[in-house]
Amino acid sequence: MQNSDSSEVLPYSEQHYFSSYDHFGIHEEMLKDETRTLSYRNAIYQNSHMFRGKVVLDVGCGTGILSMFAARAGAKHVIGVDMSSIIDMAKKLVERNGLSDKITLLKGKMEEVVLPFDKVDIIISEWMGYFLLYESMLDTVLVARDKYLADGGLIFPDKATIHIAGIEDGEYKEEKIGFWSDVYGFDFSPIQEVVLAEPLVDTVDMKAVVTDPCQVLELDLYTVQKTDLEFTQTFELQARRNDFVHAVIAWFDIEFSKCHKPIRFSTGPHARYTHWKQTVFYLRETLTMKVGEKITGTLVNKPNKQNPRDLDIHIAYEFSPEDEPARAAAEQCDYRMC
Ligand code: SAH
């Protein structure tokens, strides 16, 4: 079993990342997110025939909730791994719920711990961050997959997609960005560039969505490689009505496709609230769009060179309405999620 001594050699950004999971507050937020937690519970309980007698690995077990679902579903043994000190509490919770003989919890980095089994039948993990990939915990799941998943083993969940759409958000954009152009009589506009570069994580009303959605990424967890998480994708956003477009939003969908009856959830504006909300990328320009017109562009996502848990996202687009060139616009926008 590993101990937490290795945290002393972790870079500061990594220490900061893991310590953010020490406190129960963040786990409370995740556990209370019923879309999230009930999707996992349904995927596991409704498919107990797949879990019965199996060895299960829970990557980043936190409070141990997913490990306990798997144990209750009849797994032969569950191993939960977490680097954060929340795992000390998870051990108490597992004991309190009478599952100590079924669940082994290991404190340490998934990439470094030594599991008591050479191979596991099923990997379960809740690795998703804002914009799906922020915090890059998926890398860790892929390391666990390549090292431990038996041939023909299962991954829960196993599919993820990212979608984008254009929204009308004039009022809030003015509050967040416009605000800096006159602060008590002073020009604070240099701050505007900084604010624009930081995507906002917030809930977006479905009524604000002006364009059709467009998928920009699809991941199959059985085959995806770390290098696929750096990607460039073209997109096309077609207006559903006459309106203004102030921002592009992104969200992700998750699927447990190997379930007897596939289980899915969406973090989009059309779906129930989740703690991931949506991610808003404000554009400098306001586009004046007519129904049927299209914005075409490219989205580039790269883990940041200095801190790979941060994302550098680039959105380039062109809008060229044929009837009124005066409404045309084109921009190159760089964002950093940190
Ligand atoms: N599975 C829990 C917690 C999910 S949050 C639940 O569903 O409620 C993700 C957890 O993964 C955090 O507790 C974090 O500390 C842990 N984690 C992230 N990267 C890890 C790594 N490389 N090694 C070990 N634990 C990791």
Residues whose N, C-alpha, C, O or C-beta is under 5 A from the ligand:
A	BS01	SAH	F18 Y21 M30 V59 G60 C61 G62 T63 I65 L66 V81 D82 M83 S84 G108 K109 M110 E111 E126 M137 T140
